[in-house]
Amino acid sequence: MALVLLAAASWLPAQNLLDEGWDHFYNLEYDAAIADFQRAIAQDPNSPDLHNHLAEAVVFKEMYRNGALESEMVSGNNSLLRRARMNPSPETRAQFLSEIGKSLNLASARLKQNPNDTAALYAQGIAYGLRSDYFWVVEKSWYDSLRDATSARKAHNRVAELQPDNVDARLVQGLHDYIVGSLPWQYRMVGFLVGFHGDKEKGIRIVQNVAQNGKLDKVDAQIFLCALYRRENHPDHAVPIVQELIRRFPRNYILRLELSVMYSMAGDKVHGMEAVEEAARLKRERAPGFDQMPWEKIYYQEGSIQFWYRDEDQALENLQRVVAGINNVDLNTGAYTYLRIGQIYDMTHRRAQAVEYYKKAIAFEPQADGAAQSRKYLSSPYNPR
């Protein structure tokens, strides 16, 4: 009994740290999440799961800094391959890869002792999945990303074989099915994907199941599902999920902006603007979490909605407010701001001003999607259809 009590006493503080860490994580408080996970690792350094948690917080902090966590209003170029690579600091890259390496080594050691250790297999799959996401989103290394995604799928498929009722283990399979099924054929010709074509619809169904019935990965599945609904032009399906996430993580201002995007994509300008106005109210009242949201994010979101609904004058006014504080937004948002202004000038037959702002978008961040689109409009004016 004494040993049981001692084990429980050592487990509870670590579990409290994990609960607090994930609350910070999903509320965009990445420094606090990192600190919680580091303290948990100090209590249990041989847990591959804890090293995965720390690695995830490190890479999401980088994605947040670069604006990669936020979606764009529909641009007509909804490609999985379009976002430019990020440039994390050498320290960030080294820390992320180090934690993933520790997790994989610890899981591998356990699997050598017991090849059917489902906890180790699950941790191994998560580690490969996180590294796959990093290679895809941060470094744009497609081959490395797809290779790791395939390794993650194999590990979690084995978990599903051993534990058929483990819903969470299906998430990697669903995402892998969707992504591979969405890729151009040439990306599916790499050796480890030959013969596997993916299945977008099957992938979505699997993610839906995890989002509804999962335990460990339920929140991640809900977030992924919203992204899939957006990409498949079903934003109305995402609205109730985002609303649920807002209730659970009220300090996450990106969720408020995402709700605005979903409404607007679904053709509901009124509720789209209301969602932005609610974020602005929380900003004015200094609600927890909203102090870190720049006003320029509000102006950009309002301007984007007005742009898509052909309210050019109001859109231009809001986007010029973003320009006035352009250093307060990420590179992706900044490039899109200049692009949108150029498009408005083209729409209102002010070609010289349009070209000027397309050039500003390119100069602001040459590799951003907004810059890539701007290059097209230097030779041919933007023409909404």
C-alpha positions in Angstrom: 0.0 0.0 0.0 2.9 2.4 0.8 4.3 1.9 -2.6 1.0 2.6 -4.2 0.6 5.8 -2.3 4.1 6.8 -3.2 3.5 6.2 -6.9 0.2 8.2 -6.7 1.9 11.0 -4.9 4.6 11.3 -7.6 2.0 11.0 -10.4 -0.4 13.7 -9.3 2.0 16.7 -9.5 3.1 15.6 -13.0 -0.5 15.2 -14.1 -1.4 18.6 -12.7 1.5 20.1 -14.7 0.2 18.4 -17.8 -3.3 19.7 -17.3 -2.0 23.2 -16.8 0.4 22.8 -19.7 -2.3 21.8 -22.1 -4.6 24.6 -20.9 -1.8 27.1 -21.6 -1.0 25.4 -24.9 -4.5 25.7 -26.3 -4.8 29.2 -25.1 -1.7 30.3 -27.1 0.4 30.7 -23.9 3.3 28.7 -25.2 6.1 29.9 -22.9 4.0 28.9 -19.9 3.2 25.5 -21.6 6.8 24.9 -22.3 7.7 25.6 -18.7 5.0 23.2 -17.4 6.2 20.4 -19.7 9.8 21.0 -18.7 8.9 20.7 -15.1 7.0 17.5 -15.8 10.0 16.1 -17.6 12.2 16.9 -14.6 9.9 14.6 -12.6 9.8 11.8 -15.2 12.7 12.2 -17.8 12.1 8.7 -19.3 8.6 9.4 -20.5 8.6 9.7 -24.4 5.2 11.3 -24.2 6.5 14.3 -22.1 9.3 14.9 -24.6 6.6 14.9 -27.4 4.6 17.4 -25.5 7.6 19.7 -25.1 8.5 19.4 -28.8 4.9 20.2 -29.8 4.8 23.4 -27.7 8.2 24.5 -29.1 7.1 24.1 -32.7 3.7 25.6 -32.2 5.3 28.6 -30.6 7.3 29.1 -33.8 4.2 28.6 -36.0 2.3 31.1 -33.9 5.1 33.6 -34.2 5.0 33.2 -38.0 1.3 33.4 -38.3 1.0 29.8 -39.5 -1.8 29.0 -37.1 -4.2 31.4 -38.7 -6.1 30.8 -41.9 -6.7 33.1 -44.8 -10.0 34.0 -46.4 -10.6 32.0 -49.5 -8.1 33.1 -52.1 -8.8 30.7 -55.0 -5.4 29.0 -54.3 -6.3 26.6 -51.6 -3.3 24.3 -52.0 -1.6 22.1 -49.3 1.7 23.2 -50.8 1.4 26.9 -51.0 2.8 28.3 -47.8 6.4 29.4 -47.8 8.9 27.8 -45.4 9.6 29.4 -42.1 13.0 30.2 -40.8 13.1 29.2 -37.1 16.2 30.1 -35.1 18.9 27.4 -34.9 18.1 27.1 -31.2 14.4 26.4 -31.8 15.2 23.8 -34.5 17.8 22.1 -32.4 15.5 22.0 -29.3 12.5 20.6 -31.3 14.6 17.9 -33.0 16.4 17.0 -29.8 13.1 16.4 -27.9 11.7 14.3 -30.8 15.0 12.3 -30.8 14.7 11.7 -27.1 11.1 10.5 -27.5 12.0 8.2 -30.3 14.9 6.7 -28.5 13.0 6.1 -25.3 10.1 4.5 -27.3 12.5 2.3 -29.3 14.2 1.1 -26.1 10.8 0.0 -24.7 9.8 -1.6 -27.9 12.9 -3.7 -27.9 11.8 -5.2 -24.6 8.2 -5.5 -25.7 7.3 -5.0 -29.4 3.6 -4.8 -28.4 4.0 -2.0 -25.9 1.1 0.1 -27.1 2.0 3.2 -25.1 5.5 3.2 -26.7 4.0 2.6 -30.1 1.6 5.5 -29.6 4.4 7.8 -28.4 6.5 6.7 -31.4 3.7 7.5 -33.8 3.2 10.9 -32.2 6.9 11.7 -32.4 7.0 10.8 -36.1 3.8 12.8 -36.7 5.1 15.9 -35.0 8.4 15.7 -37.0 6.4 15.2 -40.2 4.3 18.4 -39.4 7.5 20.3 -38.7 9.1 19.3 -42.0 5.9 20.1 -43.9 4.9 23.4 -42.3 8.2 24.8 -41.1 10.9 23.6 -43.5 8.8 22.6 -46.5 10.7 19.4 -46.8 8.1 17.3 -48.6 10.0 14.0 -48.8 11.1 14.0 -45.2 7.6 14.9 -44.1 5.8 12.2 -46.1 8.4 9.6 -44.9 7.8 10.5 -41.3 4.0 10.6 -41.8 4.2 7.1 -43.2 6.2 5.9 -40.2 3.7 7.5 -37.8 0.8 5.7 -39.6 2.6 2.3 -39.3 3.1 2.8 -35.6 -0.5 3.8 -34.9 -1.9 1.2 -37.2 -0.2 -1.3 -35.0 -1.7 0.3 -31.9 -5.1 0.0 -33.5 -4.5 -3.7 -34.3 -3.6 -4.3 -30.6 -6.3 -2.0 -29.2 -9.2 -2.0 -31.7 -11.2 0.4 -29.4 -8.4 3.0 -29.3 -10.1 5.8 -31.3 -7.2 8.2 -30.8 -4.8 5.9 -32.7 -6.9 6.5 -35.9 -6.2 10.2 -36.1 -2.8 9.8 -37.8 -4.3 7.4 -40.3 -7.1 9.8 -41.1 -4.8 12.7 -41.7 -2.4 10.6 -43.7 -5.3 9.4 -45.9 -6.5 12.9 -46.5 -3.2 14.5 -47.2 -1.9 11.8 -49.6 -5.3 11.8 -51.3 -5.0 15.5 -51.8 -1.5 15.6 -53.2 -0.5 15.9 -56.9 0.4 12.5 -58.4 4.1 13.3 -58.6 4.3 13.5 -54.8 2.8 10.1 -54.5 5.5 8.5 -56.6 8.1 8.4 -53.8 9.0 4.9 -52.8 7.2 4.6 -49.5 3.9 5.8 -51.0 3.9 3.7 -54.2 0.6 1.8 -54.3 -1.0 4.0 -51.6 -3.2 6.7 -53.1 -4.9 8.0 -50.0 -8.6 8.7 -49.6 -9.8 12.2 -48.8 -13.3 11.2 -47.9 -12.2 8.3 -45.7 -9.7 10.5 -44.0 -12.3 13.1 -43.2 -14.6 10.4 -41.7 -11.8 9.1 -39.5 -11.0 12.6 -38.2 -14.7 13.2 -37.6 -14.8 10.1 -35.4 -11.8 11.1 -33.3 -13.2 14.6 -32.9 -16.4 13.1 -31.6 -15.2 10.1 -29.6 -11.5 10.6 -29.0 -9.9 11.1 -25.6 -6.2 12.0 -25.8 -6.5 13.5 -29.3 -10.1 14.9 -29.3 -9.1 18.6 -29.2 -6.4 18.2 -31.9 -8.9 16.2 -34.0 -11.5 19.0 -33.7 -8.9 21.6 -34.8 -7.8 19.5 -37.7 -11.4 18.8 -38.7 -12.1 22.6 -38.9 -9.1 23.0 -41.2 -10.4 20.2 -43.4 -13.9 21.6 -43.5 -12.4 25.0 -44.5 -10.3 23.4 -47.2 -13.3 21.4 -48.5 -15.5 24.5 -48.6 -17.8 23.3 -45.8 -17.2 26.1 -43.3 -20.8 25.9 -41.9 -19.8 22.4 -40.5 -16.9 24.0 -38.7 -18.9 26.8 -36.9 -20.2 24.7 -34.0 -16.8 23.0 -33.4 -15.1 26.4 -33.2 -17.8 27.7 -30.9 -17.2 24.7 -28.6 -13.4 25.3 -28.7 -14.0 28.9 -27.7 -16.0 27.9 -24.7 -13.2 25.5 -23.6 -10.3 27.8 -24.4 -11.6 31.4 -24.0 -8.2 33.1 -24.0 -7.4 31.9 -27.5 -8.1 34.9 -29.7 -7.3 33.0 -32.9 -10.4 30.9 -32.4 -12.6 34.1 -32.4 -11.0 35.2 -35.6 -11.4 31.7 -37.1 -15.1 31.8 -36.2 -15.3 35.0 -38.2 -13.6 33.4 -41.2 -16.0 30.4 -41.1 -19.1 32.5 -41.0 -17.8 34.7 -43.8 -16.8 31.8 -46.0 -20.3 30.3 -45.4 -21.9 33.5 -46.8 -22.9 35.0 -43.5 -21.3 38.4 -43.4 -23.3 39.6 -40.5 -22.2 36.9 -38.1 -18.7 37.1 -39.5 -18.4 40.8 -38.6 -20.1 40.1 -35.2 -17.4 37.6 -34.3 -14.7 40.2 -35.1 -16.5 42.8 -33.1 -16.7 40.5 -30.1 -13.0 40.0 -30.3 -12.5 43.8 -30.4 -14.8 44.1 -27.4 -12.7 41.6 -25.4 -9.6 43.5 -26.5 -11.0 46.8 -25.3 -11.9 45.2 -22.0 -8.5 43.7 -21.6 -9.9 40.2 -21.3 -7.3 37.5 -20.5 -5.4 36.4 -23.6 -6.6 39.3 -25.7 -3.9 41.7 -24.6 -1.5 39.8 -26.9 -3.8 40.3 -29.9 -2.7 43.3 -32.0 -5.4 45.7 -33.1 -4.1 45.2 -36.6 -5.4 41.7 -36.5 -8.9 43.1 -36.0 -8.5 45.6 -38.8 -7.2 42.9 -41.1 -10.0 40.6 -40.4 -12.6 43.3 -40.9 -10.9 44.4 -44.0 -10.8 40.9 -45.4 -14.5 40.3 -44.9 -15.3 43.7 -46.5 -13.0 42.9 -49.4 -14.8 39.6 -50.2 -18.2 41.2 -49.9 -17.1 44.0 -52.3 -17.2 46.8 -49.7 -14.1 48.3 -51.2 -14.1 51.7 -49.3 -14.4 50.2 -45.8 -12.0 47.4 -46.7 -9.4 49.9 -47.9 -9.8 52.0 -44.7 -9.2 49.0 -42.4 -6.3 47.6 -44.4 -4.6 50.9 -44.4 -4.8 50.8 -40.6 -2.9 47.5 -40.8 -0.3 49.2 -43.0 0.1 51.9 -40.3 1.1 49.2 -37.8 2.5 46.7 -40.2 5.3 45.6 -37.8 2.7 44.4 -35.4 1.5 41.5 -37.7 3.2 38.4 -38.9 4.9 38.3 -42.4 2.0 36.3 -43.9 -0.6 38.8 -42.8 1.5 41.8 -43.8 2.0 40.4 -47.4 -1.7 39.7 -47.7 -2.5 43.2 -46.5 -0.5 44.8 -49.3 -1.9 42.3 -51.8 -5.5 43.1 -50.8 -4.9 46.8 -51.1 -3.5 46.3 -54.6 -6.5 44.2 -55.5 -8.9 46.9 -54.3 -7.1 49.5 -56.4 -7.4 47.2 -59.4 -11.1 46.7 -58.7 -11.6 50.5 -58.6 -9.5 51.1 -61.7 -6.5 52.7 -60.0 -3.8 50.6 -61.8 -0.7 52.6 -60.8 -1.6 52.4 -57.1 -2.3 48.7 -57.5 1.1 48.0 -58.9 2.7 50.0 -56.1 1.1 47.8 -53.5 1.8 44.5 -55.2 5.5 45.5 -55.2 5.2 46.3 -51.5 3.8 42.8 -50.8 6.7 41.2 -52.7 9.2 43.3 -50.8 7.6 42.7 -47.4 8.0 38.9 -47.6 9.1 37.6 -51.0 8.3 33.9 -50.2 4.8 34.6 -48.7 1.7 33.5 -50.7 0.6 37.1 -50.8 3.8 37.9 -52.6 3.4 35.0 -55.0 -0.1 36.2 -56.0 1.1 39.8 -56.2 3.7 38.8 -58.9 0.8 37.6 -61.1 -1.0 40.9 -60.9 2.0 43.0 -61.9 1.5 42.0 -65.5 -2.3 41.4 -65.4 -4.7 43.3 -63.3 -6.8 41.5 -60.6 -10.3 40.7 -61.9 -12.7 39.2 -59.4 -15.1 36.8 -61.1 
